């Protein structure tokens, strides 16, 4: 605020209370008003931010890697010289030289004093007395430019920085606090807010929102080396925020089951903007590290001779990436053990899923778009050009029929995208295997838990659970109950706000069409699961099965069996002979209990060794109707049936694949091949030929199947089992998408309208 009558006497930005003895009436003018002659010109902040953005992009893309090394050596020598200086004997002329944007440069100060001065000034500018968030934003940019929070030396400064921001953070700003358009209206609005809210008054919303946006960039642009101490500080700080909100950690996760709107009113007063800014910055920082690793690997393996000069930088960036990923995982575990499902916690979980997905996704784009834009409402599959989209109906089945090929293709794509010389076997590099070829068990469990706890909104996260598993190279099986829950795999209201999914004719798909295409992908997964063993599908089988194939191959080699005979023998071995150890009970409470046990008994050593998650084999009861739903006991399977599975298991994609299910898959792939214009489908699968005998059941008479406790499934209703329209009716179908929608409408959706999904009761509570 300033007094226009005393403007010539208030060179230090005073409040106009003294000086001059003017008889004019003092007028309060906001700093955002164009009539305030004393308001400092902060128009340089945008250009300053742009310069830092370009510098950050140059760092993670390694465009000037050789120059970076020389610059780092110069900075280290400069810091050594400055550390030897006596702080109290600084020459005033040295302090005031090298002006930057109209302010005296602090480059002549030692790093410790420079950081201390900036943090003290940040606390003053954010205090209730000042509330100058333009100045606070400029201080954030200075902290980023001088790298005050970087490395082990900046860890303590990072702690003070977080506490300062939290203590002076404005929690009750709704981005529309200032309703007036002129100075008097702004003053009246400010006074009214002061009397109503009683706290955090006297701020300009536009300046505050710009400050929050810059706050999220401090982690992304201001920390090049994220140490273990940074991780511990950030985890402790996040635990403090959750505790101050009232989200205490609980031992029994069943206390947190269900959607709770009662906490939403309480959650409005939580520091959600601060939590969101921190998580958003941490997500971008983690993705930035991954992109820099990619570019350093390109420099290392670009030529026939390995460039060993990048090893030190590569190891440093990988360590920072590991610490950053562990921090995100730890925060995700805190949310799982503390937060009930509310609109606020759903947004927090969505940001975490976005961060963990981008830390596991492959292949990578340049990353610059994500560092500069918000991802909310944008489908990540549109950013990841080579990724399998939600409406790619063969992406699940490919993970079964082409599992071994996809693993090799992943390595080839890695080498091609990273520009690695063909002579190198990158799979032998521990860094490549850890970051790009093997999904982390802890990341998979946290993401699965967030989706299962209903703490993720797909539109805000930018992906569904199936997207995450496919893009990260996880294991796809038809026994995963989350894959059959539509609201966990795509937005079930209006779809993604940006980058609308389109059919083969370029038309935007509605939610009903996306649902039908997704069900077709599940149906193809079920078909692919019934196929016999092939060399391409070898990696999709269980470990005991693969050991059996290995033993048969050794015997065949010893006794000179023909290779064709060996393959024929392998085709008669069924998947069901060796039960998988990753099949879970479909009862929701059992899944919550298993998640709680994992959170309590997690062992970090398994993740460091890159081992697969181990689980004790326990006998499970299977539904004989669909043959994919399992439960811990007969009682639990009855609960699953009563929750809606009895009806669902008789409809595609739950039911055992029938001849007509096989036909719709074949017809869709043929139409897709014709639309490609080459007469051949590059995504052709062996299951379109039909190997339905592999399961040993009569698929055309599944109504005769009985469940485990001897009760027959409900009699079929002829009205619910209408056949596919005749060829004369099919002429009215506009596209293959319409064909799929009509098929599932006749065979599944009309029955599913009678009874909800298996876990619907829990979601509606």
MOFENGI-V482442 format. One record per backbone hydrogen bond with DSSP energy under -1.0 kcal/mol. NH is the residue of the N-H (numbers start at 1). CO is the residue of the C=O. Records with the same first field share a line. If there is no record, write none. Layout:
NH: CO, CO
This chain:
7: 4
9: 6
13: 10
33: 30
36: 33
45: 42
48: 44
49: 45
50: 46
51: 47
52: 48
53: 49
54: 50
55: 51
56: 52
57: 53
58: 54
59: 55
60: 56
61: 57
63: 58
68: 64
69: 65
70: 66
71: 67
72: 68
73: 69
74: 70
75: 71
76: 72
77: 73
78: 74
79: 75
80: 76
81: 77
82: 78
83: 79
85: 82
89: 86
95: 91
96: 92
100: 103
103: 100
109: 106
114: 110
115: 111
116: 112
117: 113
118: 114
119: 115
120: 116
121: 117
122: 118
123: 119
124: 120
125: 121
126: 122
131: 127
132: 125
133: 131
136: 132
137: 133
138: 134
139: 135
140: 136
141: 137
142: 138
143: 139
144: 140
145: 141
146: 142
148: 143
150: 147
151: 225
158: 154
159: 155
160: 156
161: 157
162: 158
163: 159
164: 160
165: 161
166: 162
167: 163
168: 164
186: 182
187: 183
188: 184
189: 185
190: 186
191: 187
192: 188
193: 189
194: 190
195: 191
196: 192
197: 193
208: 204
209: 205
210: 206
211: 207
212: 208
213: 209
214: 210
215: 211
216: 212
218: 215
221: 217
222: 218
231: 227
232: 228
233: 229
234: 230
235: 231
236: 232
237: 233
238: 234
239: 235
240: 236
241: 237
242: 238
243: 239
244: 240
245: 241
247: 242
248: 246
250: 337
255: 252
256: 253
257: 254
260: 341
264: 261
267: 263
268: 264
269: 266
270: 267
272: 270
275: 271
276: 272
277: 273
278: 274
279: 275
280: 276
281: 277
282: 278
283: 279
284: 280
285: 281
286: 282
287: 283
288: 284
289: 285
290: 286
291: 287
292: 288
293: 289
294: 290
295: 291
296: 292
297: 293
298: 294
299: 295
300: 296
301: 297
307: 300
308: 306
311: 308
314: 310
315: 311
316: 312
317: 313
318: 314
319: 315
320: 316
321: 317
322: 318
323: 319
324: 320
325: 321
326: 322
327: 323
328: 324
329: 325
330: 326
331: 327
332: 328
333: 329
334: 330
335: 331
336: 332
337: 333
339: 335
346: 342
347: 343
348: 344
349: 345
350: 346
351: 347
352: 348
353: 349
354: 350
355: 351
356: 352
357: 353
358: 354
359: 355
360: 357
361: 357
371: 367
373: 369
377: 459
378: 375
380: 462
382: 379
384: 380
385: 383
387: 384
392: 389
393: 391
395: 392
398: 394
400: 397
401: 397
402: 398
404: 536
406: 402
407: 403
408: 404
409: 405
410: 406
411: 407
412: 408
413: 409
414: 410
415: 411
416: 412
417: 413
418: 414
420: 415
421: 301
424: 421
428: 425
429: 426
433: 429
434: 430
435: 431
436: 432
437: 432
438: 433
444: 440
445: 441
446: 442
447: 443
448: 444
449: 445
450: 446
451: 447
452: 448
453: 449
454: 451
455: 450
461: 457
462: 458
465: 488
468: 464
469: 465
470: 466
471: 467
472: 468
474: 469
480: 477
483: 480
484: 481
485: 482
488: 485
489: 486
490: 486
498: 377
503: 507
506: 503
509: 501
514: 510
515: 511
516: 512
517: 513
518: 514
519: 515
520: 516
521: 517
522: 518
523: 519
524: 520
525: 521
526: 522
527: 523
528: 524
529: 525
531: 528
540: 537
541: 538
546: 542
547: 543
548: 544
549: 545
550: 546
551: 547
552: 548
553: 549
554: 550
555: 551
556: 552
557: 553
558: 554
559: 555
561: 556
566: 562
567: 563
568: 564
569: 565
570: 566
571: 567
572: 569
573: 570
577: 574
578: 575
586: 630
591: 587
592: 588
593: 589
594: 590
595: 591
596: 592
597: 593
598: 594
599: 595
600: 596
601: 597
608: 604
609: 605
611: 606
621: 631
623: 629
627: 623
631: 621
637: 633
638: 634
639: 635
640: 636
641: 637
642: 638
643: 639
644: 641
645: 640
646: 641
648: 644
649: 645
650: 647
651: 648
654: 651
655: 651
662: 658
663: 659
664: 660
665: 661
666: 662
667: 663
668: 664
669: 665
670: 666
671: 667
672: 668
673: 669
674: 670
675: 671
676: 672
684: 681
688: 685
689: 686
694: 691
696: 693
699: 697
701: 698
704: 701
705: 702
707: 711
710: 707
720: 717
730: 726
732: 729
733: 730
739: 735
740: 736
741: 737
742: 738
743: 739
744: 740
745: 741
746: 742
747: 743
748: 744
749: 744
750: 745
752: 748
753: 749
754: 751
760: 757
763: 759
764: 760
